Amino acid sequence: MKRLQAVLPIAAAAVLFVVVWKLIVVVGNYPVFILPAPEVVASRFVRAWADGIMTPHTITTLSEVLIGFGVGAALALVVGYLLARSRLAERLLSPYLVAAQATPILALAPLIALWFGTGLTGKVLICALIVFFPVAVSTMVGIRSVDRGLLELGRSLRATRWQIMAKLEISAALPQILGGMRVGVTLAVIGAIVGEWAGADSGLGVLINLARGSLFDIPLMFATLLTIALIGVSLYLVVVLIERRLVGAR
Amino acid sequence: MPARSIVAIVGPNGSGKSTLLRLIGGLLTPDAGEIRIDGRPVEGADARIGFCFQEPRLLPWRDVLDNVAFPLELAGVPRPERVARARESIALVGLGGFERARPHQLSGGMRQRAAVARALVRGPSVLLLDEPFSALDALTRERLDLELQRLWQETGTTIVLVTHDIAEATFVADKVVVLSPRPGHVVAEVPVDVPRPRDISMSTAAAFSEVAEAVRAHLAATDDADAPPRAVA
């Protein structure tokens, strides 16, 4: 019963979304190449997965996102910790960190494509770059706000620096770190698509371009958008589930 | 301080009670002089010492058992042994049955019990308590003061208790040390000659009130000029 109560509003919102979409198409009488009706997109989505167009592109994009997120988040954890615990590191690194964040990834993407080619490396780099900032900042804030009393407790128990970091600081900062990862994982999907637009042989960003251009298959474009959105939502949910498991019962 | 005794340290704010405790516990290094336990000097945090802070300082992401076992985990004790020792310690402070509870599910008094269990888990020869019950209500504090006596009888550790509650100090301790502020130094050592086990009904006994009176007099004598000037009407 409780479960039903939780699911019901979500289902209602989804139904409402589809109904409004359909209404706009009917009332506005839009042709398929401007705004295809929801059932057209749905059947194209199913067909694209059935005939195997979608699968290789999805695999490409998903691996870019996952590897890029992994690399970016791992580096951000290290740098975020250093920023929190070393004034020197903060002075040296934070200008570059902010500058990198302030430069639009859209402007960097063609440059990265030029340097690293149209393969996996460039996209991983873009994803890592875009994930880095939110995770590094949330790690820094999380580590800085660790209760001083816990650190003194660690020292009173002769914990080594390493033990204090692994068993006290990281655990205590985990809610903030995972919050940064939530933001980061959705940004990583954007990074992959932007990277693919700047130059790639495969990926969902490429498929959008194909559907819009040479194939001129607008329902396929919408079906691809749907796939991208589903990837973003699923990854976000994975992080939320991990969060529930690790910090839910505090 | 003689071994196996309970010493209470009282003094106004700024007399260095907590600092003294942190020196004994090796959390601060003395500028001059030396702290020794059984003739061996204390250098840095020491496994012979159990430290209990004003707040419980439990790790909110661990249950009681893993919190109490934490010192052993840091020391590299294998899991089966540290679970067994943690259970023993938890039973000792009367928290048996709450091993799997998280700190946020416990009352303030129970959290402080868990903190005491953690301080005892390595079997320290000295237990340092820094106003451990000061944030608790009077009833809970009284009960924990009694429990402290029982713990002391069962474990035989030396206990040093910092407090600003004179009644608590006299009830628990064999000897009350009075400190003065700025610069902190020992003004008096007042022995409490009341036989053990003591119970709450005795807390109003003449012997206690005499000691409390003496302690209060020494504290009053330390009063320096930092009393606020009286408002002129």
Interface residues (C-beta under 8 A of the other chain):
Chain A: D147 G149 L150 E152 L153 G154 R155 S156 L157 R158 A159 Q163 K167 L168 S171 A172 L174 L246 V247 A249 R250
Chain B: G25 G26 L27 G44 A45 D46 A47 I49 F51 F53 E55 R57 L59 P60 W61 F70 P71 E73 L74 A75 R102 H104
